[in-house]
Amino acid sequence: MTVHTVQVPEDNPVFGQTTSAFESFGYSAAVRAHGLLFIAGTIGRRADGTIPDTIEEQTEIALLKIEEILRLENLDASALVDVTSYHVDIRQHLPGFIEAKQRLVKAPYPTWTIIGVSGLASPGLLVEIRATAAYPDAPR
């Protein structure tokens, strides 16, 4: 099995100084295996490391990071096949999340699972999104 690890350049404008988390926590932004791209959970931390207060901005940043990883692999959002999002205080934040998601995610839609959680890795984080994409050249 051939596994390819996606490297996000340290000077990437979308990720900014947050690329240090990959090394600090010992994980890859994404891994390609068996014709699929497995994208690690992304959070709405700004490139400068700060965390926005609103679910809308955190959702937008997390989705833009996923789009950036897809771009690095010459893919776009239409390659997404499965997405899972984890939400702190889901009942309060779901309307704002859906609003931001609808602005940024267009058909064809991937499957999407929404899960409520009691907390995420850092105080102030409201959403984390992980995704799987399929390469167009992958066997069917």
N, C-alpha and C positions, 0 to 999 in steps of 0.2 A: 504494500500500500504506500502510495506517495502522499506525503503530507507537506503542505506549503503553509508557512506562517506568514501572515500579512504584517509587514512592518510599517508603522505610522512614523514618518520622519519627525524628528524632534522640532523642526521649524514649521510644522504643519499649522496653518493659521486657524483651522477649525478646532484642533485639539490643544494647541498652545502648550503651556507648561504642564498640562494634565497628562502628557505622554509619559511622565515619570512614574505614573501609577502602574504601568505595565511591568516595569522592572521592580519597583518597590513591593508589589503584591504578587509578583511571579506569575503573570498570565499574559496571553497574547490578545491583541485586539480582535483578531479573527484567524481562523485556520481553514484552509481548503483541504477537503478529503472526499473522495468518492463522488466528485462532481458537485459537491455542495460547499457553501461558504458558511461556516458557523461563526457568528458575530457575538462576542462577549457582551454582557450587559453594559449598556452605555447609560450615563447619567447626565443630568442637565447642569453640569458644572461648566462655567464659562472658561474660555481659553486662559484667562488670567488666574484661574483657580477659585474664583468666588462663586457662590451659589445664589442664583436669583430667588426672590421670595415667592414668585407666582408659578403655579403649575403650568400655565400656558408657556412661559419662557423656558422652564425646565424641559417640558415636552419638546418644544421646538429645537432646543440645543441637542437633546439626546437623539432626535430624529436626524438632525443635520450631521451628527457624528456618524450615524449609520450610513447615511448617504455618502459621506466622505470615504468611509471604508469601502463601500461599493464602487465608488469612483476609482479608488486606488487599484481595484481589481477589474477595471473596465466594464463595470456593470452599472445599472441604475435601479431605481426602486421597483421597477417591474420584475426584477429577478427575485424579489422577496417571495418566499413561499410560506413561511411560518414566523410569527412574531409572538412574543410573550412580554407583557408589561406588568411590573410590580408597583403597587400604589400604596402609599401611606395615607391613611384617612380617606379611603376610596370614595365613600359617599359624598364627602365634601368636595373632593377634587375631580371627580369623574366628569362633570360638565365642562370644566376648563380644559381637561385633557382631550375630550372628544372634539371640542372646538379647534384646538391646535392640530390635532390629528387630521381632521377633515380638511384643513387648509393645506396640509403638507402631503398627505397620502392619497393618491389617486388610483383609479382602476387601471389594471386588474388588481384586486385586493388580495393580499395574502390571508391565510388563516390568522386569527389573532385571539389570544387568551389573555384575559385581564384578571390579575390576582391581587387581592388586598393583603398587605403585610403590616406588621407592627412597627417596622423601622427598616432603614437602609444603612449603608456603611458610614455615612456621616450625618450628623444632626443637620436638619434643614433640607435634606434631599427628600423629594416627594414622589419621584418616579424613576424607575430603571427599566430599560427596554433591551431585550436580547432578540436576535433574529437569525434566521437561516435563509440563505439565498441559493438558487440553483444556477449553475453556469449553463448558457444556452447550448454548449457543445457536449453536455453530459448525456450519457446514454439514458434512454427512456425506459 
